[in-house]
Amino acid sequence: MTKTARLIELMMRVYEKPTFTVDEMAAEFDLSYRTMLRYLHELSGLGVPLYAEPGRRGGYFLLQPKRLDSRTAAQRAVRSDPFQQTVRPQTYVVGLEFQAPFTAVFMAQVMIPRLWTELERRQHEIPRQKQAGVRTGVVLSRQRLYHYIAGVEVSYYDVLPEGMTGITLAAREYARYTHHGDADRVQMDESILWMIKKLKLRGLIPDLSAYALEVQAKNTSSRDMYIPLLNERSSSNDLPESVCTHQ
């Protein structure tokens, strides 16, 4: 197992067991105390909010994320008309993926920016890109599994670059709004929840079992968010989503 894979596995375990000692984790992963301590320091350096009690018998615990109130989220989500209903044609996106339990908020905040950095380095490997300078995130965030793809839209895909994933989204209706400012996992979740409430007040039903999209032009701080909608003519079962990964 590579060091990166080991750190990801450790990060997953930290979220499952938010209070622990270095000795406990070292025994669980069959590592020395010094090696596990170094790994935990690296996780802290990556942004995982671990609080340490000093001493060999001291423990670690995971700090909980600070939640924004709905007004703050609303201000960051929109500055004019809250949303527009729009239909997107069948969409193909190729990129790098991240999967974790929905509750692993800080893990997502650490890993997703790294996906975008890696994608920028490897974007030239993706054929048939539709829009230069525009990146597209695909996210399933209201289920037990949090699934995120940092990618670009393509006209179609067949053979995928090594380590990349392709997803096909059927044509459907979305609610589109513009998210301004910070775009980490906590901020995005808050703005999506706020928008879902607004949609329900207007009699619209968001499809929480389907993938949403984040579309951002290069060198801009805002992004267009697309929340999938249900209507009388369609359901999630009528709108299959296909995910393929390079083997």
N, C-alpha and C positions, 0 to 999 in steps of 0.2 A: 504494500500500500504506500502511495506517495505521501509526502509530508502534507501537501495541500488536501488530499483526500482525508488524511488523519485529522487535520484541523477542522474540516467540515463535519466529520463524524463526531468529534469532540464538541463542536458548537451545537450540534443537534442534541447531544446528551445533556449539555448544560441547560438547555431549555426544558428538557424533560425532568431534570433534577436540579432545581434552582438553588438548593443549599447543599454544600458538599465540602469535603476537605481534599487537600492535594493527595494525601495518602490513599483516600478512597478512589479517586479517579485514576491514580497511578496503578493501583491493583486491578481496577476494572479493565484498563487498556494494556496491562502487562508492560508498563514502562517504569523507569526509575523515577524517584521523587524529583530529582533535578530536571529530568526531561519534561515531566508533566508540568512542573512549575514554569519552565521556559515556554511551553505551549500556551499556558494560561496567560502569561504576560503578552504573548503574541496576539491572542484573542482580544485582550484589552487594547492593544495597539491598533487593532483593526476596527475598534469601535464598539465591541461587545461590552455592555456596562456591568462589569464584575466589581463587586466591593469585597475587599480582602480584610480579614481580621488578622493582625500580625501573629507570628509565631508558628512553629511546626504544628501545634495542635489547633491553631486558628483555622477558620473556614472561609469559604467564599459564598456569596449569594448574589443573585441576579437582580439588579435594580429594574423596576418596572418603568415602562415608557410614560412620559408626561403626555396626557391627553389634551387636545385642544377643545375649547368649547365650540358649539356649532356656529356662533357668530364669527369667530376667528376663521373657521374653516370656510364659511360662506364668503368672507371678504377675500380670502386667497383664491377661492374657486372662480368667482365671477366679478366683473366690473360693469357689465351692461345687461343686455337681455340674458336671463339665466340659461336658456337652452333653446335649441331648434331640433325639430324632428327631421331626420334625413334617412335616405335609403342608400346603403353602400352596396356595390356589386360584389360578387364573389371575390374574396381577398386572399392572396397568398403572401405569407411572410416567412422569411428564412433568417435564423439568427442563433443565439446562444441561450440556453434555458437554465432556469433555476427552479427547484421544487423543494418545498419544506412544509411542515405543519403550518396551518393558518396562524397559530399562536406565536410562531417564531419571528416576531416583528423585527427585532434588532438583527437577526441573522439576515433577513431580507435587506435591511438597510445597509449592511456591510457588503453583501454579495452583489446586489444589483448594479451599483456604480462600477464595480469591477467587471461585470459583464459588458457594460457599455464601453469601457476602456479597451477591453480585449476585442470587442466587435470593431471598434474604430481601427485597430491595428490589422484586423483580418478582413475588413469589409471588401477589399478588392478581390477576394476569393469567391464572392457570391455573384453568379451570372444573372443577367436579365433584370437588373435593378430598374425600377420604374421612375424614381425621382431622385436625382442627385441632391445630396445635402439634407434629405428628409429621413428621419429614423422613426420606426414604428415599434412600440412596445405592445405586447399582447399579454393580457393578465386575466387569470381566474382567481378572484380574491375573496369570494364570499362562500367558499366551500371549506371542508376540513383540510384539504390540500391546497396550499398556495402555489400557483404555477405561473411563472413569468418568463416570457421570451423577449430578449432584447434583440431587435432585428431591423430589417428593411423590407419594404414591399417589393415583390417581384412579379413579372408578368405570368410566370408559372415556374415550377421546379420539378426536376426529376432526380438527378444525382446531386446529393448534398455534400458540401465541404466537410472535411473530417471534424467530428465533434459538434456539428451543428444540427439544428432541428428545423423542420419545415412544418407549418400549420396552414390548413386551408379552412377559411371561414365562409360559409354560404352567404349568399345575398340576403340581406335582411334590413329591418328598420332599427335605427338607433336614435337616442337623444344625444345631441352633441353640445358640449359646453367648453369654455376655455378656462383652464386652470393656470393661474398666475403665481409666480413666486416659487417657494421651496417645493421640491417634488420627491421627498423621501417617502418611505412606506407609510409612516404615521400621517403625514400631511395628505397624501393621496387618498388613504382610507377615509379620513375625515371629510374630504371634499366629496367623495363618492357617496358616503352615507347621507350627507346634507342634500345632495342632488336627488338621491332616491326618495327622500321625504318630499321634495318639491314635485317630483314626477307623480307620486301617489296623490298629492293634493290636486293635481290636474287630471286625475282619473287614468293615468298611464301606469302600466305594470312593467317594471324592470324585470328582465330575465336573469335572475341571480345564478342560474346554472350554466350560463353561457359566458364566453370570453368578451371582455371589454378591450378597447384599443386606446393607446396613447400615441398621438402623432405630433412630432416636434421637428420644426425646421432647424438647421444648424445655426448656432450662435444666437438663439433666442431663449428667453427664460420662461416663455409660456408654451402651453401645449394644448392641442384639441383632444378632448376626451370623448369617447363614444361608448355609451352605455346601451347594451342591447335591450330592445323592448319586445314584449309579447303583445299580440293582438288577436282578434277573433279568428283570423285566418291562419295563424301559425302557432306552433308550440315548439318547445326545445326538441321534441322527438322528430319534428319535421325538418329541423335545421341541423344536420349532422356536422360535426367538426372533425377534421382529420389531422392527426399529428404524426409526423414521420421523423425518425432520428437516424443519422448516419451510423452505421454499424462498423 
